[in-house]
Amino acid sequence: MATGKSCSRWFAPFLALLMVVSLSGCFDKEADQRKAFIDFLQNTVMRSGEHLPTLTTDQKKQFGNFVSDYAILYGFSQQMNQAMDSGIKPLVDSINGIRAPQDYMTNRDTLRQINGSLGVLSQQIQNAKMQADSARSGLQLADDLRPVFDQAYQKVVTAPSSAVAALIPAAQVLSQQLVQVGDFVQQQGEKVSFVANGIQFPTTEQANQYNSLIGPLTAQHQAFSQAYSSAMSAMQ
């Protein structure tokens, strides 16, 4: 019995020491992962353009649980890029394809479809922003990580979503006006003629109607262009 007590007396401090070493090792690992993630945010995410990189297998190992933190940024970025590719960039292509009056007519169906999708696009971006904000609010970030992650979040989520929120109304106004011009030209049928990138109407009334429709386009196009440039800059 004396021998058993002696052993327990020696093993208890030893086991306690193992526990301290084990816990210390966990903290050191988490600190290393956090440091690697902070470096990635500062030197990769903050310097990336509109397309954030997919994490490699080695990076996932380096970041540990912080992979899920990055998923908030990456997931929103993917949804934003998809929204721009499916809704805004086709509008830009259609606008650039209008070089003569008859192009209003030939592009109107595409523009009508784009205009109809912009409302859905706006809701999709709002939902994505709400999801990202909700996930962000649930994070427990260390003092050294919090300001870096907040800066990355501002760049990837907050600024682009605000810029696109301002872009979509401008896109809706311009695309709707372009459709109206195209519809008017189509309705005239053979009454109009296209000469040297211009258009001729048989009556002054028709010409005045056409001019009243294209009159707002300059200001609307300028507003859209400025909003588009702001959105693209925010995503860089």
ZIFENPE-V853187 format. One record per backbone hydrogen bond with DSSP energy under -1.0 kcal/mol. NH is the residue of the N-H (numbers start at 1). CO is the residue of the C=O. If there is no record, write none. Layout:
<<NH | CO> <NH | CO>>
This chain:
<<5 | 1> <6 | 2> <7 | 3> <8 | 4> <9 | 5> <10 | 6> <11 | 7> <12 | 8> <14 | 10> <15 | 11> <16 | 12> <17 | 13> <18 | 14> <19 | 15> <20 | 16> <21 | 17> <22 | 18> <23 | 19> <24 | 20> <25 | 21> <26 | 22> <27 | 23> <28 | 24> <29 | 25> <30 | 26> <31 | 27> <32 | 28> <33 | 29> <34 | 30> <35 | 31> <36 | 32> <37 | 33> <38 | 34> <39 | 35> <40 | 36> <41 | 37> <42 | 38> <43 | 39> <44 | 40> <45 | 40> <46 | 41> <48 | 45> <60 | 56> <61 | 57> <62 | 58> <63 | 59> <64 | 60> <66 | 63> <67 | 64> <68 | 65> <70 | 66> <71 | 67> <74 | 70> <75 | 71> <76 | 72> <77 | 73> <78 | 74> <79 | 75> <80 | 76> <81 | 77> <82 | 78> <83 | 79> <84 | 80> <85 | 81> <86 | 82> <87 | 83> <89 | 84> <92 | 88> <93 | 89> <94 | 90> <95 | 91> <96 | 92> <97 | 93> <98 | 95> <103 | 100> <104 | 101> <106 | 102> <107 | 103> <111 | 107> <112 | 108> <113 | 109> <114 | 110> <115 | 111> <116 | 112> <117 | 113> <121 | 117> <122 | 118> <123 | 119> <124 | 120> <125 | 121> <126 | 122> <127 | 123> <128 | 124> <129 | 125> <130 | 126> <131 | 127> <132 | 128> <133 | 129> <134 | 130> <135 | 131> <136 | 132> <137 | 133> <139 | 136> <146 | 142> <149 | 145> <150 | 146> <151 | 147> <152 | 148> <153 | 149> <154 | 150> <155 | 151> <156 | 152> <157 | 153> <158 | 153> <159 | 154> <161 | 157> <162 | 158> <163 | 159> <164 | 160> <165 | 161> <166 | 162> <167 | 163> <168 | 164> <171 | 167> <172 | 168> <173 | 169> <174 | 170> <175 | 171> <176 | 172> <177 | 173> <178 | 174> <179 | 175> <180 | 176> <181 | 177> <182 | 178> <183 | 179> <184 | 180> <185 | 181> <186 | 182> <187 | 183> <188 | 184> <189 | 186> <191 | 188> <193 | 200> <198 | 195> <200 | 193> <207 | 203> <208 | 204> <209 | 205> <210 | 206> <211 | 207> <212 | 208> <213 | 209> <214 | 210> <215 | 211> <220 | 216> <221 | 217> <222 | 218> <223 | 219> <224 | 220> <225 | 221> <226 | 222> <227 | 223> <228 | 224> <229 | 225> <230 | 226> <231 | 227> <232 | 228> <233 | 229> <234 | 230> <235 | 231> <236 | 233>>
